[in-house]
Structures are given as structure tokens and as C-alpha cells.
Amino acid sequence: MAQYLALTYTADVDWWAPEQADELAEYRKFGVDFADSIKASAVLHPTQTATVVRVEGARGGKVVTTDGPYAETKEALTGYYLIEAENLDEAVAIAAQIPAAWGGAVEVRPVIAAK
């Protein structure tokens, strides 16, 4: 079986806020329905909690950090699922059931196995 990372892009919200409860329930249902295919998953804190790291010049250069998101966008990276599937078509079919696909986007990428 191959592994695919399904990156969720949705509104940049606090998923633990009470007004997100109904949508969060949909994600929990997805997790139950596809538990056999999901190998890992996580919800990310809002982008305002992000720290962007850059190294000036080459490796070993000065480390520069900035608070907040890298870019202002309508949709932000809000979580991920690591899923196992027979092929990309099956991974896409699973990703289409993630609630983020209904009002945002889900980016599916094959994972390169470590050697």
C-alpha cells in the first residue's frame, strides 16, 4: 500500500471554538469511517500562532523568525491526514470525503518512502 498526505485547506479558525462544533463533528465522523486508511492526523492551531523560519544565505547562516502566517490567504493549511491507499485514485476518493473538500480544498501528495 502506498501512503498519501492529504493536506486540508479551510477557513483559518479555532477548531475548538464552540461555533465549530458541528463541522468538527463531521471531521470526527470521517475519522471513524476511514479509520483503517488513516495512519495519522492532526488539526493545526490558527495561522496567527505560526512562526516562520528562514536562514539567510546558506546553511549555517543567520536564523530569522517572524510571527504569524507566511501569507494572507482565504484558506489556510489547517490540518492533515496520512492515509494508506492502493493508488492515487483511491486516495482521491478518500480525500473527497474529508469535510475540507466540501468548502475548502484537500491537496493529496504521495509520500516518498524512507530508504
Biopython code that builds the backbone (N, CA, C, O; Angstrom):
import numpy as np
from Bio.PDB.StructureBuilder import StructureBuilder

atoms = [
    (1, "MET", "N", (0.840, -1.181, 0.000)),
    (1, "MET", "CA", (0.000, 0.000, 0.000)),
    (1, "MET", "C", (0.882, 1.239, 0.000)),
    (1, "MET", "O", (1.918, 1.287, 0.663)),
    (2, "ALA", "N", (0.458, 2.218, -0.741)),
    (2, "ALA", "CA", (1.159, 3.496, -0.779)),
    (2, "ALA", "C", (0.581, 4.430, 0.281)),
    (2, "ALA", "O", (-0.551, 4.252, 0.732)),
    (3, "GLN", "N", (1.368, 5.418, 0.666)),
    (3, "GLN", "CA", (0.880, 6.423, 1.603)),
    (3, "GLN", "C", (0.756, 7.764, 0.885)),
    (3, "GLN", "O", (1.551, 8.100, 0.007)),
    (4, "TYR", "N", (-0.260, 8.512, 1.285)),
    (4, "TYR", "CA", (-0.544, 9.825, 0.718)),
    (4, "TYR", "C", (-0.816, 10.787, 1.865)),
    (4, "TYR", "O", (-1.462, 10.436, 2.852)),
    (5, "LEU", "N", (-0.313, 12.001, 1.717)),
    (5, "LEU", "CA", (-0.605, 13.041, 2.696)),
    (5, "LEU", "C", (-1.717, 13.906, 2.128)),
    (5, "LEU", "O", (-1.580, 14.484, 1.049)),
    (6, "ALA", "N", (-2.808, 13.990, 2.854)),
    (6, "ALA", "CA", (-3.942, 14.816, 2.452)),
    (6, "ALA", "C", (-3.913, 16.073, 3.320)),
    (6, "ALA", "O", (-4.247, 16.029, 4.504)),
    (7, "LEU", "N", (-3.509, 17.191, 2.720)),
    (7, "LEU", "CA", (-3.403, 18.463, 3.427)),
    (7, "LEU", "C", (-4.725, 19.198, 3.303)),
    (7, "LEU", "O", (-5.235, 19.371, 2.196)),
    (8, "THR", "N", (-5.288, 19.635, 4.429)),
    (8, "THR", "CA", (-6.577, 20.311, 4.398)),
    (8, "THR", "C", (-6.388, 21.826, 4.424)),
    (8, "THR", "O", (-5.621, 22.357, 5.227)),
    (9, "TYR", "N", (-7.092, 22.500, 3.541)),
    (9, "TYR", "CA", (-7.082, 23.959, 3.456)),
    (9, "TYR", "C", (-8.508, 24.441, 3.668)),
    (9, "TYR", "O", (-9.400, 24.147, 2.871)),
    (10, "THR", "N", (-8.713, 25.181, 4.743)),
    (10, "THR", "CA", (-10.046, 25.657, 5.099)),
    (10, "THR", "C", (-9.932, 27.079, 5.633)),
    (10, "THR", "O", (-8.857, 27.679, 5.626)),
    (11, "ALA", "N", (-11.057, 27.601, 6.091)),
    (11, "ALA", "CA", (-11.037, 28.890, 6.780)),
    (11, "ALA", "C", (-10.095, 28.779, 7.977)),
    (11, "ALA", "O", (-10.014, 27.729, 8.614)),
    (12, "ASP", "N", (-9.397, 29.845, 8.272)),
    (12, "ASP", "CA", (-8.422, 29.873, 9.361)),
    (12, "ASP", "C", (-9.140, 30.181, 10.667)),
    (12, "ASP", "O", (-9.239, 31.338, 11.075)),
    (13, "VAL", "N", (-9.642, 29.133, 11.321)),
    (13, "VAL", "CA", (-10.453, 29.297, 12.523)),
    (13, "VAL", "C", (-9.866, 28.495, 13.676)),
    (13, "VAL", "O", (-8.992, 27.650, 13.486)),
    (14, "ASP", "N", (-10.363, 28.776, 14.870)),
    (14, "ASP", "CA", (-10.038, 27.987, 16.043)),
    (14, "ASP", "C", (-11.015, 26.811, 16.073)),
    (14, "ASP", "O", (-12.187, 26.981, 16.409)),
    (15, "TRP", "N", (-10.532, 25.630, 15.723)),
    (15, "TRP", "CA", (-11.406, 24.466, 15.597)),
    (15, "TRP", "C", (-12.016, 24.032, 16.920)),
    (15, "TRP", "O", (-12.977, 23.262, 16.927)),
    (16, "TRP", "N", (-11.485, 24.504, 18.037)),
    (16, "TRP", "CA", (-12.024, 24.112, 19.338)),
    (16, "TRP", "C", (-13.065, 25.106, 19.831)),
    (16, "TRP", "O", (-13.650, 24.907, 20.896)),
    (17, "ALA", "N", (-13.310, 26.182, 19.070)),
    (17, "ALA", "CA", (-14.338, 27.156, 19.462)),
    (17, "ALA", "C", (-15.722, 26.517, 19.327)),
    (17, "ALA", "O", (-15.944, 25.711, 18.423)),
    (18, "PRO", "N", (-16.652, 26.869, 20.219)),
    (18, "PRO", "CA", (-17.992, 26.260, 20.199)),
    (18, "PRO", "C", (-18.697, 26.366, 18.843)),
    (18, "PRO", "O", (-19.425, 25.450, 18.459)),
    (19, "GLU", "N", (-18.497, 27.446, 18.127)),
    (19, "GLU", "CA", (-19.186, 27.610, 16.835)),
    (19, "GLU", "C", (-18.665, 26.656, 15.754)),
    (19, "GLU", "O", (-19.257, 26.569, 14.678)),
    (20, "GLN", "N", (-17.576, 25.947, 16.022)),
    (20, "GLN", "CA", (-17.039, 24.972, 15.065)),
    (20, "GLN", "C", (-17.471, 23.546, 15.385)),
    (20, "GLN", "O", (-17.079, 22.612, 14.686)),
    (21, "ALA", "N", (-18.270, 23.367, 16.428)),
    (21, "ALA", "CA", (-18.607, 22.027, 16.916)),
    (21, "ALA", "C", (-19.258, 21.141, 15.857)),
    (21, "ALA", "O", (-18.905, 19.968, 15.738)),
    (22, "ASP", "N", (-20.197, 21.678, 15.090)),
    (22, "ASP", "CA", (-20.882, 20.853, 14.087)),
    (22, "ASP", "C", (-19.923, 20.396, 13.001)),
    (22, "ASP", "O", (-19.948, 19.235, 12.591)),
    (23, "GLU", "N", (-19.080, 21.305, 12.535)),
    (23, "GLU", "CA", (-18.128, 20.928, 11.479)),
    (23, "GLU", "C", (-17.073, 19.965, 12.025)),
    (23, "GLU", "O", (-16.680, 19.021, 11.340)),
    (24, "LEU", "N", (-16.617, 20.199, 13.251)),
    (24, "LEU", "CA", (-15.651, 19.298, 13.857)),
    (24, "LEU", "C", (-16.243, 17.900, 14.000)),
    (24, "LEU", "O", (-15.523, 16.910, 13.877)),
    (25, "ALA", "N", (-17.533, 17.808, 14.256)),
    (25, "ALA", "CA", (-18.201, 16.502, 14.332)),
    (25, "ALA", "C", (-18.124, 15.774, 12.989)),
    (25, "ALA", "O", (-17.994, 14.551, 12.955)),
    (26, "GLU", "N", (-18.203, 16.517, 11.886)),
    (26, "GLU", "CA", (-18.076, 15.907, 10.554)),
    (26, "GLU", "C", (-16.673, 15.310, 10.365)),
    (26, "GLU", "O", (-16.522, 14.229, 9.796)),
    (27, "TYR", "N", (-15.652, 16.027, 10.848)),
    (27, "TYR", "CA", (-14.282, 15.502, 10.759)),
    (27, "TYR", "C", (-14.124, 14.244, 11.609)),
    (27, "TYR", "O", (-13.461, 13.289, 11.203)),
    (28, "ARG", "N", (-14.732, 14.252, 12.782)),
    (28, "ARG", "CA", (-14.663, 13.060, 13.637)),
    (28, "ARG", "C", (-15.347, 11.868, 12.966)),
    (28, "ARG", "O", (-14.863, 10.739, 13.049)),
    (29, "LYS", "N", (-16.466, 12.123, 12.307)),
    (29, "LYS", "CA", (-17.169, 11.056, 11.576)),
    (29, "LYS", "C", (-16.287, 10.519, 10.461)),
    (29, "LYS", "O", (-16.203, 9.306, 10.268)),
    (30, "PHE", "N", (-15.625, 11.410, 9.722)),
    (30, "PHE", "CA", (-14.692, 10.969, 8.679)),
    (30, "PHE", "C", (-13.612, 10.076, 9.291)),
    (30, "PHE", "O", (-13.266, 9.037, 8.729)),
    (31, "GLY", "N", (-13.085, 10.486, 10.444)),
    (31, "GLY", "CA", (-12.047, 9.703, 11.110)),
    (31, "GLY", "C", (-12.506, 8.302, 11.480)),
    (31, "GLY", "O", (-11.741, 7.345, 11.370)),
    (32, "VAL", "N", (-13.745, 8.181, 11.914)),
    (32, "VAL", "CA", (-14.306, 6.875, 12.253)),
    (32, "VAL", "C", (-14.548, 6.056, 10.987)),
    (32, "VAL", "O", (-14.198, 4.877, 10.927)),
    (33, "ASP", "N", (-15.148, 6.688, 9.975)),
    (33, "ASP", "CA", (-15.490, 5.982, 8.744)),
    (33, "ASP", "C", (-14.264, 5.452, 7.997)),
    (33, "ASP", "O", (-14.341, 4.417, 7.336)),
    (34, "PHE", "N", (-13.142, 6.154, 8.099)),
    (34, "PHE", "CA", (-11.942, 5.776, 7.339)),
    (34, "PHE", "C", (-10.774, 5.424, 8.258)),
    (34, "PHE", "O", (-9.613, 5.580, 7.879)),
    (35, "ALA", "N", (-11.078, 4.956, 9.449)),
    (35, "ALA", "CA", (-10.045, 4.634, 10.440)),
    (35, "ALA", "C", (-9.013, 3.634, 9.919)),
    (35, "ALA", "O", (-7.840, 3.718, 10.283)),
    (36, "ASP", "N", (-9.427, 2.701, 9.083)),
    (36, "ASP", "CA", (-8.494, 1.704, 8.566)),
    (36, "ASP", "C", (-7.470, 2.309, 7.608)),
    (36, "ASP", "O", (-6.367, 1.780, 7.471)),
    (37, "SER", "N", (-7.817, 3.396, 6.954)),
    (37, "SER", "CA", (-6.919, 4.031, 5.983)),
    (37, "SER", "C", (-6.091, 5.159, 6.592)),
    (37, "SER", "O", (-5.031, 5.493, 6.062)),
    (38, "ILE", "N", (-6.548, 5.747, 7.686)),
    (38, "ILE", "CA", (-5.863, 6.890, 8.296)),
    (38, "ILE", "C", (-4.773, 6.377, 9.231)),
    (38, "ILE", "O", (-5.054, 5.655, 10.188)),
    (39, "LYS", "N", (-3.534, 6.751, 8.951)),
    (39, "LYS", "CA", (-2.400, 6.326, 9.769)),
    (39, "LYS", "C", (-1.964, 7.404, 10.751)),
    (39, "LYS", "O", (-1.320, 7.099, 11.755)),
    (40, "ALA", "N", (-2.304, 8.658, 10.475)),
    (40, "ALA", "CA", (-2.009, 9.779, 11.378)),
    (40, "ALA", "C", (-2.853, 10.953, 10.928)),
    (40, "ALA", "O", (-3.234, 11.046, 9.761)),
    (41, "SER", "N", (-3.141, 11.847, 11.860)),
    (41, "SER", "CA", (-3.865, 13.063, 11.509)),
    (41, "SER", "C", (-3.666, 14.086, 12.614)),
    (41, "SER", "O", (-3.340, 13.743, 13.750)),
    (42, "ALA", "N", (-3.867, 15.350, 12.260)),
    (42, "ALA", "CA", (-3.769, 16.414, 13.263)),
    (42, "ALA", "C", (-4.481, 17.648, 12.756)),
    (42, "ALA", "O", (-4.570, 17.895, 11.554)),
    (43, "VAL", "N", (-4.986, 18.417, 13.707)),
    (43, "VAL", "CA", (-5.556, 19.733, 13.439)),
    (43, "VAL", "C", (-4.504, 20.746, 13.875)),
    (43, "VAL", "O", (-3.887, 20.595, 14.929)),
    (44, "LEU", "N", (-4.303, 21.770, 13.066)),
    (44, "LEU", "CA", (-3.323, 22.797, 13.402)),
    (44, "LEU", "C", (-3.991, 23.987, 14.077)),
    (44, "LEU", "O", (-5.143, 24.308, 13.786)),
    (45, "HIS", "N", (-3.268, 24.634, 14.976)),
    (45, "HIS", "CA", (-3.747, 25.879, 15.569)),
    (45, "HIS", "C", (-3.833, 26.929, 14.452)),
    (45, "HIS", "O", (-3.189, 26.769, 13.415)),
    (46, "PRO", "N", (-4.615, 27.998, 14.644)),
    (46, "PRO", "CA", (-4.739, 29.040, 13.618)),
    (46, "PRO", "C", (-3.375, 29.619, 13.218)),
    (46, "PRO", "O", (-2.420, 29.575, 13.994)),
    (47, "THR", "N", (-3.300, 30.154, 12.015)),
    (47, "THR", "CA", (-2.025, 30.646, 11.477)),
    (47, "THR", "C", (-1.434, 31.779, 12.299)),
    (47, "THR", "O", (-0.227, 32.014, 12.232)),
    (48, "GLN", "N", (-2.241, 32.483, 13.065)),
    (48, "GLN", "CA", (-1.699, 33.559, 13.903)),
    (48, "GLN", "C", (-0.719, 33.027, 14.932)),
    (48, "GLN", "O", (0.056, 33.799, 15.498)),
    (49, "THR", "N", (-0.734, 31.719, 15.190)),
    (49, "THR", "CA", (0.200, 31.110, 16.135)),
    (49, "THR", "C", (1.482, 30.643, 15.458)),
    (49, "THR", "O", (2.392, 30.156, 16.129)),
    (50, "ALA", "N", (1.564, 30.783, 14.149)),
    (50, "ALA", "CA", (2.709, 30.274, 13.388)),
    (50, "ALA", "C", (3.962, 31.115, 13.616)),
    (50, "ALA", "O", (3.889, 32.304, 13.925)),
    (51, "THR", "N", (5.096, 30.474, 13.456)),
    (51, "THR", "CA", (6.387, 31.143, 13.409)),
    (51, "THR", "C", (7.052, 30.711, 12.107)),
    (51, "THR", "O", (7.222, 29.518, 11.854)),
    (52, "VAL", "N", (7.426, 31.683, 11.288)),
    (52, "VAL", "CA", (8.085, 31.407, 10.015)),
    (52, "VAL", "C", (9.595, 31.474, 10.247)),
    (52, "VAL", "O", (10.094, 32.433, 10.835)),
    (53, "VAL", "N", (10.315, 30.460, 9.785)),
    (53, "VAL", "CA", (11.762, 30.380, 9.969)),
    (53, "VAL", "C", (12.450, 30.468, 8.614)),
    (53, "VAL", "O", (12.089, 29.766, 7.670)),
    (54, "ARG", "N", (13.451, 31.348, 8.537)),
    (54, "ARG", "CA", (14.274, 31.466, 7.336)),
    (54, "ARG", "C", (15.742, 31.498, 7.766)),
    (54, "ARG", "O", (16.070, 31.961, 8.859)),
    (55, "VAL", "N", (16.605, 31.008, 6.904)),
    (55, "VAL", "CA", (18.042, 31.101, 7.137)),
    (55, "VAL", "C", (18.609, 31.992, 6.045)),
    (55, "VAL", "O", (18.466, 31.706, 4.856)),
    (56, "GLU", "N", (19.253, 33.075, 6.461)),
    (56, "GLU", "CA", (19.849, 33.995, 5.488)),
    (56, "GLU", "C", (21.098, 33.353, 4.903)),
    (56, "GLU", "O", (21.916, 32.779, 5.621)),
    (57, "GLY", "N", (21.227, 33.461, 3.584)),
    (57, "GLY", "CA", (22.380, 32.861, 2.927)),
    (57, "GLY", "C", (22.221, 31.360, 2.843)),
    (57, "GLY", "O", (21.146, 30.861, 2.511)),
    (58, "ALA", "N", (23.266, 30.653, 3.136)),
    (58, "ALA", "CA", (23.265, 29.197, 3.034)),
    (58, "ALA", "C", (23.141, 28.570, 4.417)),
    (58, "ALA", "O", (22.951, 29.263, 5.416)),
    (59, "ARG", "N", (23.249, 27.273, 4.452)),
    (59, "ARG", "CA", (23.189, 26.535, 5.714)),
    (59, "ARG", "C", (24.175, 27.153, 6.702)),
    (59, "ARG", "O", (25.305, 27.492, 6.348)),
    (60, "GLY", "N", (23.728, 27.288, 7.929)),
    (60, "GLY", "CA", (24.585, 27.866, 8.951)),
    (60, "GLY", "C", (24.500, 29.379, 9.026)),
    (60, "GLY", "O", (25.143, 30.001, 9.871)),
    (61, "GLY", "N", (23.688, 29.986, 8.122)),
    (61, "GLY", "CA", (23.523, 31.434, 8.141)),
    (61, "GLY", "C", (22.670, 31.882, 9.314)),
    (61, "GLY", "O", (22.241, 31.076, 10.140)),
    (62, "LYS", "N", (22.435, 33.176, 9.367)),
    (62, "LYS", "CA", (21.641, 33.745, 10.450)),
    (62, "LYS", "C", (20.199, 33.254, 10.348)),
    (62, "LYS", "O", (19.591, 33.298, 9.279)),
    (63, "VAL", "N", (19.661, 32.785, 11.473)),
    (63, "VAL", "CA", (18.278, 32.324, 11.536)),
    (63, "VAL", "C", (17.392, 33.524, 11.837)),
    (63, "VAL", "O", (17.610, 34.242, 12.813)),
    (64, "VAL", "N", (16.388, 33.734, 10.987)),
    (64, "VAL", "CA", (15.459, 34.845, 11.147)),
    (64, "VAL", "C", (14.058, 34.267, 11.306)),
    (64, "VAL", "O", (13.625, 33.450, 10.493)),
    (65, "THR", "N", (13.349, 34.692, 12.354)),
    (65, "THR", "CA", (11.987, 34.224, 12.556)),
    (65, "THR", "C", (11.032, 35.404, 12.550)),
    (65, "THR", "O", (11.380, 36.509, 12.967)),
    (66, "THR", "N", (9.827, 35.152, 12.073)),
    (66, "THR", "CA", (8.760, 36.145, 12.134)),
    (66, "THR", "C", (7.502, 35.461, 12.642)),
    (66, "THR", "O", (7.275, 34.279, 12.384)),
    (67, "ASP", "N", (6.696, 36.209, 13.359)),
    (67, "ASP", "CA", (5.436, 35.675, 13.883)),
    (67, "ASP", "C", (4.352, 35.780, 12.829)),
    (67, "ASP", "O", (4.367, 36.666, 11.974)),
    (68, "GLY", "N", (3.417, 34.859, 12.913)),
    (68, "GLY", "CA", (2.260, 34.913, 12.030)),
    (68, "GLY", "C", (2.448, 34.107, 10.769)),
    (68, "GLY", "O", (3.504, 33.517, 10.543)),
    (69, "PRO", "N", (1.413, 34.086, 9.949)),
    (69, "PRO", "CA", (1.440, 33.254, 8.742)),
    (69, "PRO", "C", (2.405, 33.790, 7.692)),
    (69, "PRO", "O", (2.763, 34.968, 7.683)),
    (70, "TYR", "N", (2.809, 32.891, 6.819)),
    (70, "TYR", "CA", (3.694, 33.243, 5.710)),
    (70, "TYR", "C", (2.992, 34.169, 4.734)),
    (70, "TYR", "O", (3.605, 35.105, 4.220)),
    (71, "ALA", "N", (1.724, 33.922, 4.471)),
    (71, "ALA", "CA", (0.962, 34.730, 3.512)),
    (71, "ALA", "C", (-0.482, 34.852, 3.981)),
    (71, "ALA", "O", (-1.004, 33.961, 4.651)),
    (72, "GLU", "N", (-1.109, 35.940, 3.630)),
    (72, "GLU", "CA", (-2.538, 36.120, 3.914)),
    (72, "GLU", "C", (-3.324, 35.451, 2.788)),
    (72, "GLU", "O", (-3.139, 35.784, 1.618)),
    (73, "THR", "N", (-4.187, 34.524, 3.133)),
    (73, "THR", "CA", (-4.992, 33.829, 2.136)),
    (73, "THR", "C", (-6.394, 33.590, 2.688)),
    (73, "THR", "O", (-6.625, 33.671, 3.894)),
    (74, "LYS", "N", (-7.316, 33.297, 1.789)),
    (74, "LYS", "CA", (-8.683, 32.976, 2.204)),
    (74, "LYS", "C", (-8.719, 31.635, 2.933)),
    (74, "LYS", "O", (-9.424, 31.470, 3.929)),
    (75, "GLU", "N", (-7.953, 30.690, 2.422)),
    (75, "GLU", "CA", (-7.884, 29.368, 3.021)),
    (75, "GLU", "C", (-6.459, 29.132, 3.507)),
    (75, "GLU", "O", (-5.498, 29.546, 2.858)),
    (76, "ALA", "N", (-6.327, 28.471, 4.643)),
    (76, "ALA", "CA", (-5.021, 28.198, 5.219)),
    (76, "ALA", "C", (-4.852, 26.704, 5.437)),
    (76, "ALA", "O", (-5.834, 25.967, 5.524)),
    (77, "LEU", "N", (-3.613, 26.265, 5.525)),
    (77, "LEU", "CA", (-3.330, 24.882, 5.883)),
    (77, "LEU", "C", (-3.778, 24.696, 7.329)),
    (77, "LEU", "O", (-3.229, 25.313, 8.242)),
    (78, "THR", "N", (-4.778, 23.843, 7.530)),
    (78, "THR", "CA", (-5.373, 23.697, 8.861)),
    (78, "THR", "C", (-5.234, 22.299, 9.450)),
    (78, "THR", "O", (-5.607, 22.070, 10.600)),
    (79, "GLY", "N", (-4.704, 21.370, 8.673)),
    (79, "GLY", "CA", (-4.533, 20.025, 9.209)),
    (79, "GLY", "C", (-4.078, 19.061, 8.131)),
    (79, "GLY", "O", (-3.832, 19.442, 6.987)),
    (80, "TYR", "N", (-3.974, 17.807, 8.525)),
    (80, "TYR", "CA", (-3.554, 16.783, 7.564)),
    (80, "TYR", "C", (-4.047, 15.411, 7.994)),
    (80, "TYR", "O", (-4.388, 15.175, 9.153)),
    (81, "TYR", "N", (-4.072, 14.527, 7.023)),
    (81, "TYR", "CA", (-4.305, 13.097, 7.249)),
    (81, "TYR", "C", (-3.244, 12.343, 6.477)),
    (81, "TYR", "O", (-3.015, 12.641, 5.305)),
    (82, "LEU", "N", (-2.601, 11.389, 7.089)),
    (82, "LEU", "CA", (-1.714, 10.470, 6.404)),
    (82, "LEU", "C", (-2.544, 9.224, 6.154)),
    (82, "LEU", "O", (-2.955, 8.539, 7.090)),
    (83, "ILE", "N", (-2.786, 8.940, 4.885)),
    (83, "ILE", "CA", (-3.666, 7.817, 4.560)),
    (83, "ILE", "C", (-2.931, 6.783, 3.726)),
    (83, "ILE", "O", (-2.008, 7.109, 2.979)),
    (84, "GLU", "N", (-3.350, 5.542, 3.860)),
    (84, "GLU", "CA", (-2.847, 4.460, 3.017)),
    (84, "GLU", "C", (-3.925, 4.107, 2.016)),
    (84, "GLU", "O", (-5.103, 3.995, 2.355)),
    (85, "ALA", "N", (-3.499, 3.933, 0.774)),
    (85, "ALA", "CA", (-4.436, 3.589, -0.290)),
    (85, "ALA", "C", (-3.698, 2.764, -1.336)),
    (85, "ALA", "O", (-2.471, 2.809, -1.430)),
    (86, "GLU", "N", (-4.451, 2.025, -2.103)),
    (86, "GLU", "CA", (-3.856, 1.196, -3.157)),
    (86, "GLU", "C", (-3.191, 2.040, -4.237)),
    (86, "GLU", "O", (-2.158, 1.661, -4.789)),
    (87, "ASN", "N", (-3.802, 3.203, -4.535)),
    (87, "ASN", "CA", (-3.283, 4.060, -5.601)),
    (87, "ASN", "C", (-3.840, 5.470, -5.423)),
    (87, "ASN", "O", (-4.620, 5.730, -4.507)),
    (88, "LEU", "N", (-3.430, 6.373, -6.309)),
    (88, "LEU", "CA", (-3.873, 7.763, -6.208)),
    (88, "LEU", "C", (-5.384, 7.881, -6.349)),
    (88, "LEU", "O", (-6.003, 8.681, -5.647)),
    (89, "ASP", "N", (-5.984, 7.109, -7.235)),
    (89, "ASP", "CA", (-7.444, 7.179, -7.398)),
    (89, "ASP", "C", (-8.165, 6.871, -6.091)),
    (89, "ASP", "O", (-9.125, 7.553, -5.732)),
    (90, "GLU", "N", (-7.707, 5.849, -5.381)),
    (90, "GLU", "CA", (-8.328, 5.511, -4.094)),
    (90, "GLU", "C", (-8.065, 6.613, -3.067)),
    (90, "GLU", "O", (-8.951, 6.944, -2.280)),
    (91, "ALA", "N", (-6.856, 7.185, -3.066)),
    (91, "ALA", "CA", (-6.534, 8.276, -2.137)),
    (91, "ALA", "C", (-7.413, 9.493, -2.405)),
    (91, "ALA", "O", (-7.874, 10.143, -1.466)),
    (92, "VAL", "N", (-7.647, 9.804, -3.675)),
    (92, "VAL", "CA", (-8.511, 10.936, -4.034)),
    (92, "VAL", "C", (-9.946, 10.666, -3.590)),
    (92, "VAL", "O", (-10.625, 11.565, -3.094)),
    (93, "ALA", "N", (-10.405, 9.437, -3.765)),
    (93, "ALA", "CA", (-11.765, 9.090, -3.341)),
    (93, "ALA", "C", (-11.925, 9.267, -1.829)),
    (93, "ALA", "O", (-12.960, 9.742, -1.362)),
    (94, "ILE", "N", (-10.902, 8.885, -1.068)),
    (94, "ILE", "CA", (-10.949, 9.077, 0.380)),
    (94, "ILE", "C", (-10.900, 10.567, 0.708)),
    (94, "ILE", "O", (-11.669, 11.045, 1.542)),
    (95, "ALA", "N", (-10.006, 11.295, 0.063)),
    (95, "ALA", "CA", (-9.860, 12.737, 0.313)),
    (95, "ALA", "C", (-11.143, 13.495, 0.014)),
    (95, "ALA", "O", (-11.428, 14.505, 0.657)),
    (96, "ALA", "N", (-11.913, 13.027, -0.946)),
    (96, "ALA", "CA", (-13.171, 13.692, -1.293)),
    (96, "ALA", "C", (-14.193, 13.600, -0.161)),
    (96, "ALA", "O", (-15.176, 14.341, -0.151)),
    (97, "GLN", "N", (-13.964, 12.692, 0.796)),
    (97, "GLN", "CA", (-14.866, 12.548, 1.937)),
    (97, "GLN", "C", (-14.445, 13.399, 3.131)),
    (97, "GLN", "O", (-15.180, 13.485, 4.115)),
    (98, "ILE", "N", (-13.271, 14.029, 3.058)),
    (98, "ILE", "CA", (-12.825, 14.917, 4.133)),
    (98, "ILE", "C", (-13.654, 16.200, 4.047)),
    (98, "ILE", "O", (-13.748, 16.790, 2.971)),
    (99, "PRO", "N", (-14.247, 16.639, 5.136)),
    (99, "PRO", "CA", (-15.092, 17.838, 5.081)),
    (99, "PRO", "C", (-14.416, 19.063, 4.472)),
    (99, "PRO", "O", (-15.103, 19.912, 3.902)),
    (100, "ALA", "N", (-13.112, 19.180, 4.572)),
    (100, "ALA", "CA", (-12.410, 20.324, 3.966)),
    (100, "ALA", "C", (-12.630, 20.395, 2.461)),
    (100, "ALA", "O", (-12.602, 21.483, 1.884)),
    (101, "ALA", "N", (-12.845, 19.258, 1.821)),
    (101, "ALA", "CA", (-13.046, 19.231, 0.367)),
    (101, "ALA", "C", (-14.375, 19.854, -0.030)),
    (101, "ALA", "O", (-14.546, 20.255, -1.182)),
    (102, "TRP", "N", (-15.305, 19.941, 0.887)),
    (102, "TRP", "CA", (-16.650, 20.434, 0.574)),
    (102, "TRP", "C", (-16.723, 21.948, 0.532)),
    (102, "TRP", "O", (-17.549, 22.495, -0.198)),
    (103, "GLY", "N", (-15.890, 22.642, 1.291)),
    (103, "GLY", "CA", (-15.958, 24.100, 1.303)),
    (103, "GLY", "C", (-14.589, 24.747, 1.204)),
    (103, "GLY", "O", (-14.478, 25.973, 1.181)),
    (104, "GLY", "N", (-13.559, 23.939, 1.146)),
    (104, "GLY", "CA", (-12.191, 24.421, 1.032)),
    (104, "GLY", "C", (-11.476, 23.592, -0.013)),
    (104, "GLY", "O", (-11.928, 23.504, -1.155)),
    (105, "ALA", "N", (-10.370, 22.987, 0.362)),
    (105, "ALA", "CA", (-9.613, 22.157, -0.574)),
    (105, "ALA", "C", (-8.809, 21.124, 0.202)),
    (105, "ALA", "O", (-8.458, 21.328, 1.364)),
    (106, "VAL", "N", (-8.530, 20.020, -0.459)),
    (106, "VAL", "CA", (-7.646, 18.996, 0.086)),
    (106, "VAL", "C", (-6.588, 18.708, -0.980)),
    (106, "VAL", "O", (-6.909, 18.319, -2.103)),
    (107, "GLU", "N", (-5.337, 18.903, -0.612)),
    (107, "GLU", "CA", (-4.213, 18.614, -1.509)),
    (107, "GLU", "C", (-3.691, 17.221, -1.164)),
    (107, "GLU", "O", (-3.358, 16.951, -0.010)),
    (108, "VAL", "N", (-3.618, 16.340, -2.157)),
    (108, "VAL", "CA", (-3.163, 14.977, -1.941)),
    (108, "VAL", "C", (-1.796, 14.817, -2.597)),
    (108, "VAL", "O", (-1.619, 15.103, -3.781)),
    (109, "ARG", "N", (-0.833, 14.352, -1.798)),
    (109, "ARG", "CA", (0.517, 14.131, -2.318)),
    (109, "ARG", "C", (1.009, 12.747, -1.915)),
    (109, "ARG", "O", (0.809, 12.324, -0.777)),
    (110, "PRO", "N", (1.652, 12.038, -2.844)),
    (110, "PRO", "CA", (2.252, 10.755, -2.471)),
    (110, "PRO", "C", (3.442, 11.004, -1.541)),
    (110, "PRO", "O", (4.161, 11.993, -1.682)),
    (111, "VAL", "N", (3.633, 10.092, -0.596)),
    (111, "VAL", "CA", (4.741, 10.168, 0.342)),
    (111, "VAL", "C", (5.873, 9.298, -0.197)),
    (111, "VAL", "O", (5.650, 8.160, -0.609)),
    (112, "ILE", "N", (7.080, 9.842, -0.189)),
    (112, "ILE", "CA", (8.251, 9.081, -0.607)),
    (112, "ILE", "C", (8.701, 8.251, 0.584)),
    (112, "ILE", "O", (8.992, 8.791, 1.652)),
    (113, "ALA", "N", (8.755, 6.951, 0.401)),
    (113, "ALA", "CA", (9.143, 6.060, 1.488)),
    (113, "ALA", "C", (10.621, 6.265, 1.805)),
    (113, "ALA", "O", (11.450, 6.375, 0.902)),
    (114, "ALA", "N", (10.936, 6.314, 3.088)),
    (114, "ALA", "CA", (12.342, 6.427, 3.511)),
    (114, "ALA", "C", (13.071, 5.148, 3.182)),
    (114, "ALA", "O", (12.511, 4.058, 3.295)),
    (115, "LYS", "N", (14.312, 5.279, 2.775)),
    (115, "LYS", "CA", (15.105, 4.086, 2.429)),
    (115, "LYS", "C", (16.177, 3.863, 3.445)),
    (115, "LYS", "O", (16.948, 2.911, 3.330)),
]
sb = StructureBuilder()
sb.init_structure("model")
sb.init_model(0)
sb.init_chain("A")
sb.init_seg("    ")
for serial, (resi, resn, name, xyz) in enumerate(atoms, 1):
    if name == "N":
        sb.init_residue(resn, " ", resi, " ")
    sb.init_atom(name, np.array(xyz, "f"), 0.0, 1.0, " ", f" {name:<3s}", serial, name[0])
structure = sb.get_structure()
